[in-house]
Amino acid sequence: MRISQRLLILFVVIAIGFGGFFYLFFHIKREETRLYLESDLSQRRSTIDTIFQLKEGNQMSLLDDYSLWDDMVRFMKTRDARWADNNLGTLTKSFPYSLVQVYDTKNNLIYNRSDESITDLEYFTIEAEVLDSLSTRKKLFYNTEYANTIFAIAVAGVQASADTLRASAPKGYLLIAQAWDYRYLGELAKSLNYDIRISLTEPVSAASDNSQYNTKILHPVKNWYDKTIAWLVFYSRNPFLNELRTLGNLIIFGTMSFVLLFLVIQFILIQQWITTPLKFISQSLNENNPELIRPIDHRNNEFTDIASLIQRFFAQKQELVLEIEDRKRTEALLTEIEEQTRKILLTSPESIIVTDLNGVILTANDETLRLVAVDSESDLTGRNASILELAPPENSVSLQNLINDLRTGSYIKNLEITLVDAAGQHFPALVSASVIADTERKASKLVFITRDLSDQKALEMKLRQSQKMESIGTLAGGIAHDFNNIITIIAGYIALSAGKIDNHPDARDDLDEALKACLRAKSLIGKILTFSRQGEVNVKPIVLADIIEDSIPMIRASIPSKIDIVANISSFSYTIADPTEMQQVLMNLSSNSYHAIRPDMGTLTISLEEIHGFELIGLSPDVNFNSDYLHLSFADTGRGIPPDIITRIFDPYFSTKGLGEGTGLGLSIVHGIITCYSGFVHVESKVGAGCTVHIYLPVSDHVETEVAAPIAKDYPFIPANLMMVDDEPSLAELFAEALRNVGYSVQSFSDSGEALRVFSANPDTFDAVIADITMPVLDGIQLASKIRIIRYVPVILYTGFCDKNIQTRATDIKVNKLLNKPILPEELVREVKELIFSLQAE
């Protein structure tokens, strides 16, 4: 046998031996690969299940945070939509959830917030049996399919935070859902490094799925009824299994071609040293995965250096990607801040101006344009306008000093200054300002925030005017009270004196004139009380047009004939007022118009019309927009009222007339009367063109029924013992003398305490008590109350200051008569006679 043949036989034997060895090796490796693949699949399934459990746990944990929340329980009661948007809306904004719903205990949907990118998601409602099951299961998690999309649903009862075991009945139900859309699956695939597909039908295994040792994992998705509604399929390629198969194929081919061992070895060496590294490098670059070149990064050859360079490239690329993402986030944040700043500028109710360090205006918001009376921002920025232009000349230096202070880093807060608009109109303003720093913390711009104080100043002026009128009214009431006592004493003694000198007619005439003067003083007191709203008035429905027509002849007689009077009356509606007071208003206004027109000829126009309340918007804050108003206007062609005093015309005793030509109470009384009837007064005037006084009174739909005036009776004298009490001794003695003159027995006292002690000692001595209300120690009402505790006697009280409080107190103790000063002696005698007669008749 030839050596070549032996070598051939040996080669064949060796080849067969190597073939059998490598076949056994290949079989072992294939089983090892199969076991490895099964173990890998088991671990991957476990990992996938863990991921889903973590996501379920996170979703349920977030559900617990919101469902076990006291504020959520309050929402179930208040159902405040704004609170829900601010608190529950964050679940779809700050968290990757697609749907948030709240149901009440009757399974009614009361709040719904959904991802607008998912079609018809806002119509999703949970099954009633799911909510019903929460009574036992407290909370649950399941999957469902809606609109061809799988949703992971977490739902629980809404309960107080203290009820962590959910032992109490839920106040409602909170649902949080995560849509398994392309975004969710994309993020899941990226985090797991899988290709993920979702199928609503069970996928069929194809032969191509295992052609390259792909890892394929089916994950069924079950719904509330434990029915599979979809399948998640996870795909992954394992390069190591592919390498093992390649090596097995090389071994088989080697054993079958042992005669070509050298070529095969050369081929394998080339495959291992060049082709495989290049393949790893190419695959790594194509798939953008540096992990694919790990098998060659530890070899001591040129490909190891290339692999190191590639890994460094990927590391730098990753850093660049992170930097780009960080820049995008920064740009998005800057865009958001810029949008917020723009919205603040547009919607701010205050003027916002940004200038450079020299005060040149760079930008201004809409409120600034309104404030400085310009049409557009370019009117300021286009001509490099300075903020100093907004200050009047006398304030420009102060504003420049303010800018200098700001440049040093200080700030200004709530500085009240006067500014001027483009039309030259001055207005008060409240200014706050600070510096804007650049990235190097250096001052680069100035910002000024300005608030218009015009309305505030006007309100302050109205408040001061109202307080002034109130305080003067109180003073007027006090003066009227003291004046009443004096007039009553004078008039009383004049009346008594006149009755004692019947044989001296001249002296009696003089006393009558003096009494008339006292009565005129009484009328003046009435005017003062009208101003302070403390006098008696006869308020009833009146036709204001009739009052005007009745007053025009009196007005005509009181002013010269060269002044024409024009009356334009177009309304005969009723209003609630006192006729005498309205005549007083007409006479006061006509007197003022006459003094404004003289000595020239002119016209006084009196107009009356009916207007709707909404036509008076902005005229007064007290306007009732649902009511109609009578509009009475007095327009004259006089010299008008200067602007610097028009705000003072309603001040008592303020007058522009000459000495002795007026009291200064005319317009004050008009203001007091009209204000008392829920009306208001507005004055328009132009110097040299005249003045118009506008009066607005509410229209009444009430029609008055006239009642005949009672006929005065003369009551007979019935003897009685009377107690007369007044802290003014002269007044007490005056009334006592008048009562004694007609036959009454009277004891007078100027000390109410002494009067009470005398009555307590002899309560049966007195048949009636007459007392002033305003007295020291005990006032008249207190004295009457204490006397009636001892013994019931009839009581007559009088006062010069009868407000609602006094009327209420007098009514509470059932005073028989309440009189107003000044009172003439014969008036008091008549009231006493009537009281004694009525008590005897009972």
C-alpha positions in Angstrom: 0.0 0.0 0.0 1.4 3.3 -1.0 2.2 5.9 1.6 0.0 8.2 -0.2 -2.8 5.8 0.1 -2.0 5.3 3.8 -2.0 9.0 4.2 -5.2 9.1 2.3 -6.6 6.3 4.5 -5.2 8.1 7.6 -6.6 11.3 6.3 -9.9 9.6 5.8 -9.8 7.9 9.3 -8.7 11.2 10.9 -11.3 13.0 8.9 -14.0 10.5 10.0 -12.7 10.7 13.5 -12.7 14.4 13.5 -16.0 14.4 11.7 -17.5 12.2 14.4 -15.9 14.3 17.1 -17.1 17.5 15.7 -20.5 16.0 15.0 -20.8 15.1 18.7 -19.4 18.5 19.6 -21.9 20.2 17.3 -24.8 18.2 18.8 -23.7 19.1 22.4 -23.4 22.8 21.4 -26.8 22.8 19.8 -28.3 21.4 23.0 -26.3 23.9 25.0 -27.6 26.7 22.7 -31.2 25.4 23.1 -30.9 25.3 26.9 -29.3 28.8 26.8 -32.1 30.1 24.6 -34.8 28.6 26.9 -33.0 30.1 29.9 -32.6 33.4 28.1 -36.3 33.4 27.1 -37.3 32.6 30.7 -35.2 35.5 32.1 -36.5 37.9 29.4 -40.1 36.9 30.2 -39.4 37.5 33.9 -37.9 40.9 33.1 -40.8 41.9 30.9 -43.3 40.8 33.6 -41.4 42.7 36.2 -41.4 45.9 34.0 -45.2 45.6 33.6 -45.6 45.0 37.4 -43.5 48.1 38.1 -45.6 50.2 35.8 -48.7 48.8 37.3 -47.3 49.5 40.8 -46.4 53.0 39.9 -49.8 53.6 38.4 -51.5 52.2 41.5 -49.3 54.1 43.8 -50.1 57.4 42.0 -53.8 56.4 42.2 -53.5 55.9 46.0 -51.9 59.3 46.4 -54.8 61.0 44.6 -57.7 58.8 45.8 -56.7 58.9 49.5 -56.6 62.7 49.5 -58.8 65.0 51.7 -58.8 67.7 48.9 -60.2 65.0 46.6 -63.0 64.2 49.0 -63.8 67.9 49.2 -63.9 68.1 45.4 -66.5 65.3 45.4 -68.7 67.7 47.3 -67.8 71.0 45.7 -67.1 69.7 42.2 -64.9 72.8 41.6 -63.8 72.4 37.9 -60.9 74.9 38.4 -59.5 72.9 41.3 -59.8 69.7 39.3 -58.0 71.2 36.3 -55.2 72.6 38.5 -54.7 69.3 40.4 -56.0 66.4 38.4 -55.0 67.9 35.1 -51.3 67.4 36.0 -51.8 63.7 35.6 -52.0 64.1 31.9 -49.5 67.0 31.7 -46.7 66.1 34.2 -47.3 62.3 34.1 -47.5 60.1 30.9 -51.2 59.2 31.5 -53.8 59.6 28.8 -57.1 59.7 30.7 -58.2 60.9 34.1 -61.9 60.5 35.1 -63.9 61.0 38.4 -67.2 59.3 39.0 -69.6 59.9 41.8 -71.1 57.1 43.9 -74.0 56.8 41.4 -71.5 56.0 38.6 -72.0 59.4 37.0 -69.0 61.0 35.3 -68.3 64.4 36.9 -64.8 65.1 35.6 -63.0 64.0 32.4 -59.6 64.9 31.2 -58.1 63.0 28.2 -55.2 63.1 25.7 -56.6 65.1 22.8 -54.3 63.1 20.4 -56.3 59.9 20.9 -59.5 60.1 18.9 -62.9 59.9 20.8 -61.1 59.2 24.1 -63.2 61.8 25.8 -66.3 59.5 25.2 -64.8 56.6 27.2 -66.8 55.5 30.2 -66.0 52.6 32.6 -68.2 49.6 32.9 -70.8 49.9 35.8 -69.9 46.4 37.1 -66.3 47.5 37.5 -67.3 50.3 39.7 -69.7 48.1 41.6 -66.9 45.6 42.3 -64.9 48.3 44.1 -67.2 48.0 47.1 -65.3 44.7 47.9 -62.1 45.0 46.1 -61.4 48.6 47.1 -59.1 49.2 44.1 -58.2 47.3 40.9 -56.0 47.3 37.8 -56.9 45.8 34.5 -56.6 46.3 30.7 -59.3 47.1 28.2 -59.5 47.9 24.5 -61.2 51.1 23.3 -61.1 52.7 19.8 -58.5 50.0 18.7 -56.2 51.1 21.5 -55.2 49.1 24.6 -55.5 51.0 27.9 -54.1 50.1 31.3 -56.8 51.1 33.8 -56.3 51.8 37.5 -59.4 52.7 39.5 -60.1 53.1 43.2 -62.6 54.7 45.5 -62.1 58.3 46.7 -61.6 58.3 50.5 -60.1 60.4 53.2 -56.3 60.3 53.7 -56.7 58.8 57.2 -58.7 55.8 55.8 -55.6 54.0 54.3 -57.3 50.6 54.7 -60.3 51.9 52.7 -62.7 50.7 55.4 -65.3 53.4 54.8 -67.6 53.8 51.9 -66.1 55.6 49.0 -67.1 59.2 48.2 -66.6 58.6 44.5 -64.2 56.9 42.1 -61.0 58.0 40.5 -59.8 56.4 37.2 -56.3 56.8 35.7 -55.6 55.2 32.3 -52.4 54.8 30.2 -52.9 54.3 26.5 -50.6 51.7 24.9 -50.1 53.8 21.8 -47.1 54.2 19.6 -45.4 56.6 22.0 -45.8 54.3 25.0 -44.7 51.2 23.1 -41.8 53.1 21.5 -40.5 54.2 25.0 -41.0 50.6 26.3 -39.1 49.2 23.3 -36.3 51.7 23.8 -36.0 50.9 27.5 -36.0 47.1 26.9 -34.1 47.1 23.6 -36.8 45.1 21.9 -38.8 45.4 18.8 -42.4 45.4 20.1 -45.6 44.7 18.1 -49.1 44.6 19.4 -51.8 42.5 17.8 -55.5 42.3 18.6 -55.5 38.7 17.2 -53.3 35.9 18.2 -50.1 36.0 16.1 -49.2 32.9 14.1 -45.6 31.7 14.4 -43.8 31.9 11.1 -40.7 29.9 10.0 -38.8 33.1 9.3 -39.1 34.1 13.0 -36.6 31.5 14.0 -34.4 31.6 10.9 -31.8 33.7 12.6 -32.3 32.6 16.2 -34.6 35.6 16.9 -35.9 35.9 20.4 -39.7 36.0 20.3 -41.8 36.5 23.4 -45.6 36.6 23.5 -47.2 38.6 26.3 -51.0 38.2 26.5 -53.1 41.2 27.6 -56.2 40.3 29.6 -59.2 42.5 30.3 -61.5 42.7 33.3 -63.2 39.4 32.4 -59.8 37.7 32.3 -60.1 37.4 28.5 -57.2 38.0 26.2 -57.9 41.1 24.2 -54.4 41.6 22.6 -50.9 40.2 22.4 -47.6 42.0 22.8 -44.8 40.3 20.7 -41.2 41.1 21.7 -38.5 40.4 19.2 -34.7 40.5 19.8 -31.7 39.2 17.9 -28.9 37.3 19.7 -25.6 37.7 17.8 -23.9 35.1 20.0 -26.2 32.4 18.9 -25.6 33.4 15.3 -21.8 33.1 16.0 -22.2 29.7 17.5 -24.1 28.5 14.4 -21.4 29.9 12.1 -18.7 28.1 14.1 -20.7 24.8 13.9 -21.1 25.1 10.2 -17.3 25.8 9.8 -16.5 22.6 11.8 -18.9 20.5 9.7 -17.5 21.8 6.5 -13.9 21.2 7.9 -14.5 17.6 8.7 -16.2 17.0 5.3 -13.3 18.7 3.5 -10.4 17.6 5.6 -8.3 17.2 2.5 -8.6 20.9 1.9 -7.6 21.5 5.5 -5.0 24.0 4.8 -7.4 26.1 2.6 -10.1 25.7 5.1 -7.7 26.7 7.9 -6.6 29.7 5.8 -10.2 30.5 5.2 -11.1 30.3 8.9 -8.1 32.4 9.9 -9.0 35.0 7.3 -12.6 34.8 8.5 -11.6 35.2 12.1 -8.9 37.8 11.8 -10.3 40.0 9.1 -13.8 39.3 7.9 -15.4 38.8 11.3 -13.9 42.0 12.9 -14.8 44.0 9.8 -18.3 42.5 10.0 -18.6 43.5 13.7 -17.3 47.0 12.9 -19.7 47.4 9.9 -22.6 46.0 11.9 -21.8 48.2 14.8 -21.7 51.4 12.7 -24.8 50.4 10.7 -26.9 49.6 13.8 -25.4 52.4 15.8 -24.6 49.9 18.6 -21.1 50.0 20.2 -21.8 46.7 22.0 -21.5 44.7 18.8 -17.7 45.2 18.7 -17.1 44.0 22.3 -15.8 40.6 20.9 -12.8 42.3 19.3 -12.0 45.1 21.7 -9.6 42.9 23.8 -7.5 41.5 20.9 -4.0 42.7 20.5 -4.2 43.8 16.8 -5.1 46.6 14.6 -8.8 45.9 14.8 -8.7 46.4 18.6 -7.3 49.9 18.0 -10.1 50.5 15.5 -12.7 49.1 18.0 -11.3 51.5 20.7 -11.6 54.5 18.3 -15.2 53.5 17.4 -16.1 53.1 21.1 -14.6 56.5 21.7 -16.6 57.9 18.8 -19.8 56.4 20.2 -19.1 57.9 23.7 -18.5 61.3 22.2 -21.6 61.0 20.1 -23.6 60.1 23.1 -22.2 63.1 25.0 -23.1 65.3 21.9 -26.6 63.9 21.9 -27.1 64.6 25.6 -25.7 68.1 25.1 -28.1 68.7 22.1 -31.1 67.4 24.2 -30.0 69.6 27.1 -29.9 72.6 24.7 -33.3 71.7 23.3 -34.7 71.6 26.8 -33.0 74.9 27.6 -34.4 76.5 24.3 -37.9 75.1 25.1 -37.7 76.6 28.6 -36.5 79.9 27.2 -39.3 79.8 24.7 -41.8 79.2 27.5 -40.4 82.0 29.7 -40.5 84.3 26.7 -44.1 83.4 26.0 -45.0 83.9 29.7 -43.3 87.3 29.7 -45.1 88.2 26.5 -48.5 87.2 28.0 -47.7 89.2 31.2 -46.9 92.3 29.1 -50.1 91.9 27.1 -52.5 91.2 29.9 -51.0 93.2 32.8 -53.4 95.9 34.1 -50.4 98.1 34.9 -48.1 99.9 32.5 -44.8 98.0 31.9 -41.9 99.9 30.2 -38.4 98.5 29.5 -35.7 101.1 28.8 -32.0 101.1 28.3 -29.7 102.5 31.0 -30.3 106.0 29.7 -34.1 105.8 29.9 -34.7 105.3 26.1 -37.8 103.2 25.7 -37.2 99.7 24.2 -40.6 98.1 24.7 -44.0 99.0 26.3 -47.2 97.0 26.8 -50.8 97.9 25.8 -51.6 99.5 29.1 -48.7 101.9 28.6 -50.1 103.0 25.2 -53.4 103.7 26.8 -51.8 105.5 29.7 -49.7 107.9 27.6 -52.3 108.2 24.9 -50.4 106.9 21.9 -51.7 104.5 19.2 -48.9 102.0 18.8 -45.6 101.0 20.4 -43.7 102.3 17.4 -44.8 105.8 18.4 -42.5 105.4 21.4 -39.7 103.1 20.2 -39.6 104.3 16.6 -38.3 107.7 17.6 -36.2 106.6 20.5 -38.5 108.3 23.0 -37.2 108.7 26.5 -39.1 107.9 29.7 -38.2 111.4 30.8 -40.8 112.7 28.3 -43.5 111.1 30.5 -42.7 113.5 33.3 -43.8 117.1 33.4 -40.9 119.7 33.5 -41.1 120.1 37.2 -40.6 116.3 37.8 -38.0 115.6 35.0 -35.0 116.2 37.3 -36.5 113.8 40.0 -37.1 111.2 37.3 -33.5 111.5 36.0 -32.2 111.1 39.6 -34.3 108.0 39.9 -32.7 106.6 36.7 -29.3 107.3 38.1 -30.1 105.5 41.4 -31.4 102.5 39.4 -28.1 102.2 37.5 -26.3 101.8 40.8 -28.3 98.7 41.6 -31.0 100.1 43.8 -34.7 99.7 43.2 -37.8 101.9 43.6 -41.1 100.6 45.0 -44.5 102.5 45.1 -43.2 106.0 44.4 -46.1 108.4 43.8 -45.4 111.0 41.2 -47.2 113.0 38.5 -46.8 112.0 34.9 -48.1 113.5 31.6 -49.5 111.8 28.5 -48.9 112.7 24.8 -51.9 115.0 24.9 -50.4 117.0 27.8 -52.8 115.8 30.4 -51.3 115.3 33.9 -52.3 112.2 36.0 -51.1 110.8 39.3 -49.2 107.5 39.1 -47.6 104.9 41.4 -44.2 103.8 40.0 -42.0 100.8 40.9 -38.7 100.3 39.0 -35.6 98.1 39.1 -32.6 97.1 37.0 -32.4 94.1 34.7 -29.0 92.3 34.7 -27.4 90.5 31.9 -25.7 87.0 32.0 -22.6 88.6 33.6 -24.8 90.1 36.4 -24.2 93.6 35.0 -27.0 96.2 34.6 -28.3 96.2 31.0 -31.9 97.5 31.1 -34.4 99.2 33.4 -38.0 98.2 33.9 -40.7 100.6 35.1 -44.1 99.4 36.3 -46.7 102.2 36.6 -50.2 102.2 38.0 -52.7 105.0 37.1 -54.0 106.5 40.3 -56.6 108.8 38.7 -59.6 106.6 39.7 -58.2 106.0 43.1 -57.7 109.7 43.7 -61.2 110.5 42.5 -62.6 107.9 44.9 -60.5 109.4 47.8 -61.9 112.8 47.0 -65.5 111.5 47.0 -64.8 109.7 50.3 -63.4 112.9 51.9 -66.4 114.9 50.5 -68.8 112.3 52.0 -67.1 112.3 55.4 -67.1 116.1 55.4 -70.8 116.3 54.6 -71.5 113.7 57.3 -69.5 115.5 60.0 -71.0 118.9 59.1 -74.5 117.3 59.2 -73.8 116.1 62.7 -72.6 119.5 63.7 -75.7 121.1 62.1 -78.0 118.8 64.1 -76.3 119.7 67.4 -76.5 123.5 66.6 -80.2 123.1 65.7 -80.9 121.4 69.0 -79.4 124.2 71.1 -81.0 126.9 68.9 -84.4 125.2 69.3 -84.2 125.7 73.1 -83.4 129.4 72.7 -86.1 130.1 70.1 -88.6 128.1 72.2 -87.8 130.2 75.3 -88.0 133.5 73.4 -91.2 132.7 71.5 -92.8 131.3 74.6 -92.2 134.4 76.7 -93.3 136.6 73.9 -96.5 134.7 73.6 -97.0 134.9 77.4 -96.2 138.7 77.4 -98.6 139.3 74.5 -101.4 137.8 76.5 -100.7 140.1 79.5 -100.9 143.5 77.6 -104.3 143.4 75.8 -104.7 147.1 76.6 -101.5 148.1 74.7 -102.1 147.3 71.1 -98.8 148.9 69.9 -96.8 146.9 72.3 -98.7 143.8 71.3 -98.0 144.4 67.6 -94.3 144.7 68.4 -94.4 141.4 70.2 -96.3 139.8 67.3 -93.5 141.0 65.0 -90.9 139.5 67.4 -92.9 136.2 67.4 -92.9 136.3 63.6 -89.1 136.6 63.7 -88.9 133.6 66.0 -91.1 131.7 63.5 -88.7 132.6 60.7 -85.8 131.4 62.9 -87.8 128.2 63.3 -87.9 127.9 59.5 -84.1 128.3 59.4 -83.8 125.6 62.0 -85.9 123.4 59.7 -83.5 124.1 56.9 -80.5 123.1 59.0 -82.2 119.9 60.1 -83.1 119.2 56.5 -79.4 119.5 55.6 -78.5 117.1 58.5 -81.5 114.9 57.7 -82.9 115.2 61.2 -86.0 117.3 60.6 -89.5 116.0 60.1 -90.5 115.4 56.5 -93.8 114.4 54.8 -92.5 111.7 52.4 -95.0 110.4 50.0 -95.5 109.7 46.3 -95.6 113.0 44.4 -95.8 114.0 40.7 -92.6 116.1 40.3 -94.1 117.8 37.2 -96.9 119.2 39.4 -94.4 120.5 41.9 -92.5 122.2 39.1 -95.6 123.8 37.6 -96.7 125.0 41.1 -93.3 126.5 41.8 -92.7 128.3 38.5 -94.9 131.3 39.5 -93.0 131.7 42.7 -89.7 131.4 40.8 -91.0 134.0 38.3 -91.8 136.4 41.1 -88.4 136.0 42.7 -86.2 136.8 39.7 -86.2 139.8 37.3 -88.4 139.6 34.2 -85.4 140.0 31.9 -84.5 136.4 32.6 -86.6 134.1 30.6 -87.9 130.9 32.2 -88.3 127.9 29.8 -90.0 124.7 31.1 -89.7 121.4 29.2 -91.7 118.8 31.0 -92.1 115.4 29.3 -92.7 113.1 32.3 -95.5 113.0 34.8 -94.3 109.9 36.7 -94.3 109.6 40.5 -91.3 109.7 42.8 -91.0 109.4 46.6 -90.2 112.8 48.2 -91.5 115.5 50.5 -93.3 118.2 48.4 -92.1 121.1 50.5 -88.5 119.9 50.3 -88.7 119.6 46.5 -90.1 123.1 46.3 -87.1 124.2 48.4 -84.8 122.4 45.9 -86.4 124.3 43.0 -86.2 127.7 44.7 -82.6 127.2 45.8 -81.5 126.2 42.3 -83.4 129.1 40.6 -81.8 131.6 43.1 -78.4 130.3 42.2 -79.1 130.6 38.5 -80.3 134.1 38.9 -77.2 135.2 40.7 -75.0 133.5 38.0 -76.9 135.3 35.2 -77.2 138.8 36.6 -76.7 141.6 35.7 -77.2 140.5 32.1 -80.2 139.0 30.3 -80.3 135.3 30.1 -82.4 132.1 30.1 -83.2 129.6 32.8 -84.3 126.2 31.4 -86.1 123.7 33.6 -86.4 120.3 32.1 -87.9 117.0 33.3 -87.7 113.7 31.5 -87.7 110.0 32.3 -84.6 107.9 31.5 -83.4 104.3 32.1 -80.9 103.5 34.8 -78.4 101.9 32.3 -78.1 105.3 30.6 -76.4 106.6 33.8 -73.5 104.0 33.8 -70.4 105.6 35.1 -72.2 108.7 36.6 -72.5 107.3 40.1 -71.8 103.9 41.8 -75.2 104.1 43.4 -77.2 103.9 40.2 -79.8 101.0 40.0 -79.5 99.9 36.4 -82.9 98.1 36.6 -84.7 101.2 37.7 -86.0 104.3 35.8 -85.1 107.8 36.9 -86.6 111.2 36.7 -84.0 113.6 35.2 -84.6 117.2 36.5 -82.1 119.7 35.0 -81.6 123.4 35.7 -79.6 125.1 32.9 -78.7 128.7 32.9 -76.7 131.0 30.6 -74.7 132.6 33.4 -71.0 132.9 33.9 -70.4 129.2 34.9 -68.4 127.7 37.8 -64.5 127.8 37.7 -63.0 124.2 37.7 -61.0 124.9 40.9 -64.0 125.4 43.1 -66.6 123.1 41.5 -65.7 120.3 43.9 -66.6 122.6 46.9 -70.0 123.9 45.8 -71.8 121.4 48.1 -69.8 122.4 51.1 -72.1 124.2 53.7 -71.6 127.9 54.0 -69.4 128.0 50.8 -70.6 130.8 48.6 -69.3 132.9 45.7 -71.9 135.5 46.2 -71.2 138.9 47.8 -71.6 139.7 51.5 -75.2 139.5 52.6 -76.4 137.9 49.4 -76.5 134.2 50.5 -76.0 131.8 53.4 -73.9 129.2 51.5 -76.5 126.5 52.5 -78.5 126.4 49.2 -76.7 123.6 47.3 -75.8 121.9 50.6 -79.5 121.6 51.4 -80.2 120.4 47.8 -77.5 117.7 48.1 -78.9 116.6 51.5 -82.5 116.4 50.2 -81.8 114.5 47.0 -79.3 112.1 48.6 -81.9 111.2 51.2 -84.3 110.0 48.5 -81.7 107.7 46.9 -81.0 110.2 44.2 -77.8 112.0 43.2 -76.7 115.4 41.8 -74.3 116.0 39.0 -73.1 119.4 37.9 -71.7 120.4 34.5 -70.2 123.9 33.9 -68.1 125.8 31.4 -66.8 129.2 32.4 -68.5 131.9 30.3 -71.1 129.4 28.9 -73.3 128.6 31.8 -74.0 125.8 34.3 -76.4 122.8 34.3 -77.4 121.0 37.5 -78.6 117.5 36.9 -80.8 115.8 39.5 -81.8 112.1 39.2 -84.6 110.6 41.4 -85.9 107.0 41.2 -89.3 106.6 39.5 -92.1 105.2 41.7 -95.0 103.2 40.3 -97.0 104.0 43.4 -100.1 106.2 43.0 -101.0 108.2 46.1 -104.5 108.2 47.4 -105.3 111.6 49.0 -106.6 111.5 52.6 -108.6 114.4 54.0 -106.8 116.4 56.7 -108.1 115.8 60.2 -110.2 118.6 61.8 -108.5 120.2 64.8 -110.6 119.9 68.0 -110.8 122.1 71.0 -110.6 119.9 74.2 -112.1 121.0 77.5 -109.9 121.7 80.5 -109.7 118.9 83.1 -107.7 119.7 86.3 -104.5 117.7 86.8 -101.3 117.7 88.7 -98.3 117.8 86.2 -94.5 117.3 86.5 -92.5 119.5 84.2 -88.8 118.4 83.6 -86.2 120.3 81.4 -82.5 120.8 82.0 -83.0 124.4 80.7 -84.5 126.2 83.8 -85.9 129.0 81.7 -87.7 126.6 79.4 -89.1 124.5 82.3 -90.4 127.6 84.0 -91.9 129.0 80.8 -93.9 125.8 80.1 -94.9 125.5 83.8 -96.2 129.1 83.8 -98.2 128.5 80.6 -99.8 125.4 82.1 -100.5 127.1 85.4 -102.2 130.0 83.5 -104.9 127.6 82.2 -105.4 126.1 85.6 -103.0 123.1 85.9 -101.0 122.4 89.1 -97.4 122.1 87.9 -94.1 121.3 89.7 -91.1 122.1 87.5 -87.6 120.6 87.7 -84.3 121.3 85.9 -82.7 118.1 87.3 -84.0 114.8 86.1 -82.5 113.0 89.0 -84.2 115.3 91.5 -87.5 114.8 89.6 -87.2 111.0 89.9 -86.6 111.3 93.7 -89.6 113.5 94.2 -91.8 111.1 92.1 -90.5 108.1 94.0 -91.4 109.8 97.3 -95.0 110.8 96.2 -95.9 108.7 93.1 -99.7 109.3 93.5 -99.3 113.1 93.4 -98.8 113.4 89.7 -101.3 112.7 86.9 -98.8 113.2 84.0 -95.1 113.9 83.3 -93.8 116.3 80.6 -90.0 116.2 79.9 -87.3 117.1 77.5 -85.5 114.1 76.0 -82.0 115.5 75.9 -80.9 116.0 79.5 -77.8 115.1 81.6 -77.9 112.3 84.2 -81.1 110.8 83.0 -82.6 111.7 79.6 -86.3 112.0 79.1 -86.8 108.4 77.9 -84.8 106.9 80.8 -86.7 109.1 83.3 -90.0 108.0 81.8 -89.0 104.3 82.0 -88.0 104.5 85.7 -91.1 106.5 86.6 -93.4 103.9 85.0 -91.6 101.1 86.9 -92.9 102.9 90.1 -96.3 103.8 88.7 -97.8 104.1 85.3 -98.5 107.7 84.3 -99.0 109.2 80.9 -95.8 110.8 79.5 -95.3 113.7 76.9 -91.7 114.0 75.6 -90.3 116.7 73.3 -87.0 117.1 71.5 -85.2 119.3 69.0 -83.2 116.4 67.6 -85.6 113.5 66.7 -83.7 110.8 64.9 -84.7 107.1 64.3 -83.0 105.9 67.4 -85.0 108.3 69.6 -88.2 107.4 67.8 -87.5 103.7 68.4 -86.7 104.1 72.1 -89.8 106.3 72.6 -92.0 103.7 70.8 -90.5 100.9 72.9 -91.7 102.4 76.2 -95.0 103.5 74.6 -94.7 107.3 75.1 -98.1 108.9 74.8 -96.9 111.9 72.7 -93.5 112.8 71.1 -93.2 116.5 70.1 -90.6 118.4 68.2 -89.2 121.7 69.3 -89.5 124.6 69.0 -92.9 124.4 70.7 -95.0 127.4 71.6 -96.7 127.4 75.0 -100.2 127.2 73.6 -99.2 124.2 71.5 -98.0 122.4 74.6 -101.2 123.4 76.4 -103.3 122.0 73.6 -101.3 118.7 73.6 -101.8 118.3 77.4 -105.5 119.0 77.2 -105.9 116.4 74.5 -103.9 113.8 76.5 -105.9 114.4 79.8 -109.2 114.3 77.9 -108.4 111.1 76.0 -107.3 109.4 79.3 -110.6 110.5 81.0 -112.6 109.2 78.0 -111.0 105.8 78.4 
